[in-house]
Structure formats: structure tokens, C-alpha cells
Amino acid sequence: MLKISEFAKLAHTTRRTLIIYDQNGLFKPTEVNDEGYRFYDYNQIYELSFILALRKLGLSIDEIKQISSADQKNSPDKLLLELRSKINDQIADLVKINKYLDQRQDNIGHREKIHLYQPYENINKETFFWKSTNMKDCSSQQIAKAFSEFYNHLDSYIGINGNCSGFITELPKLSAKNYDHAVFSLIKATSVPMEDDFITTITRPAGKYIAIDVENNENDFSKNIHKGLKILQQTIVDNNLKIADQLWEINLGEDIRFPNATSSAVRLEFQILSLNAEQNIVPSA
């Protein structure tokens, strides 16, 4: 026979849990002496392990009492089927998480070199992106709400897969001043098209882009964007480039850290629509 504290240690649970289970008639000690002390048998560990596993799955004490009841009338098939369904759902979720973590690990291993405030030519392959509805003049609170709604429309675990994400901004006249009031949308790279009231699928064309990387620290983010855009604007003028109207703002990974910076970097890039074959703008990525 084991005292309650000894049995709790054996079962990797707490004394308080055993008392609650006893008080609710879910799991009772083998013996309670005249002083009220509870004692348990070693072979009770198997029943308790089953109960603890069901609790970990989120079942209530009343539901577990029905399932573990010796009286089959109190253990309805419907509840058992619901339990199996819940277990299968959790297995499916774990498989998804494992898949997305594999993708994330692969993406982390292929991160590109960072060019802080140095314009360069970036060559992109054709990439599909999920795109949110358009937004304009949003506060940080509104953007956070839009972010939540955007990912709520996607798979629950899609945010951890490491695929590139960011914003696309309509900026037909490149300037930091115009940027502040431009229409923009959230984007997330994908290989699976989606169309609904909130999300559409767009394509980032393959080709050459004029790009620059800026720090993404919260306090100076707007200042950093303006700085990067001014450098890009001058580079475009100096090289007489024709660019597309869309500014792609791509997060370069939340795990990348820089000296004196508190967060990752963001790539700002425009597709180059015309370029002399012999023209050499800036170093390639």
C-alpha cells in the first residue's frame, strides 16, 4: 500500500489531483483509514494512467467517468467515437506541425545574404502568394487585427512553416511620402491557390528586381522604410530604370538578428521592367 504522496509521485501527478478525483468519484483510493488518510495499491497505476491520458486530451471528469464506468450503459458509443475523433484530429495536427517544421528548417537553411541599406539586383523565381484584402492608413492595432483575420482563414499552423511573408504595397509613384498613405495587403508565399471573401492568390513574376534590405526594429521601422525607399528611388533615377508599381516587402526571417537591432530585416523590392542588357546597376544578391 502506498500513501497518497507516494502514489502521486509514482503516477507523475499531484496529491491535489488525486484528492479531486476522489471527491468527484472518478478515482478512489483502496483504503481510507480512520484519520482520513488515503492509501493506494500499486496496480491502480494502470487505471490512473488511462484517466490522466484522457484528461490530457481535454475530456472532463464527467466524460471520463462515463467512459471508464464498468456499467456499459454509462459508457455510450457516441462518447467513445467522439474521443477517437478527437485523438485522430490531434494526430492529424501533429503530422501537419511536423511537416511545417520540416519546411521551416529547410527555409532557415536557405536564407539569403542580407544587404542592409545597400541597393542590389535580386533575381526572383515566379512565386504564388496568398493576399489579404486591401488596407490603407491603418494603425498598428488595425494591422494586428488584419493579421489575425488573415491567418485565421489559413491552416492553424501555416504561420510556422517559414515560407516568406510580408506586404505588397501599391506605389505607382515611388516616394517615402506616398508610401505612408498607400494601399497595402498582407501576403504569404504558397503553392496552393485560395480564393474567398478575404484571401486571393497573386503571382510575383519571375525576373530581376531592384532591392534593398532594411532593419525591422519596431521603434524605427517607418524611419528605416523611408531610408530604404529614398536610396532605391535615387538608384532608379540614376540608372534610368522603369519599374513596376508594386512594392514587395518581404520578411527575411524572424530568427535573424543584427548588432544593435532588435528584430529581423525586411527586403524592399520592385520588379525591373526595362534594363539595358549591358547595364550594370549594382551587385547581384
Secondary structure as UniProt FT lines:
FT   STRAND          2..3
FT   HELIX           4..10
FT   TURN            11..12
FT   HELIX           15..23
FT   TURN            24..25
FT   STRAND          31..32
FT   TURN            34..35
FT   STRAND          38..40
FT   HELIX           42..44
FT   HELIX           45..56
FT   TURN            57..58
FT   HELIX           61..68
FT   HELIX           72..74
FT   HELIX           77..109
FT   STRAND          120..124
FT   STRAND          127..131
FT   HELIX           140..152
FT   TURN            156..157
FT   HELIX           158..160
FT   STRAND          165..170
FT   HELIX           176..179
FT   TURN            180..181
FT   STRAND          184..190
FT   STRAND          200..204
FT   STRAND          207..215
FT   HELIX           218..220
FT   HELIX           221..238
FT   TURN            239..240
FT   STRAND          242..243
FT   STRAND          246..251
FT   TURN            254..255
FT   TURN            259..260
FT   STRAND          265..274
FT   TURN            277..278
//
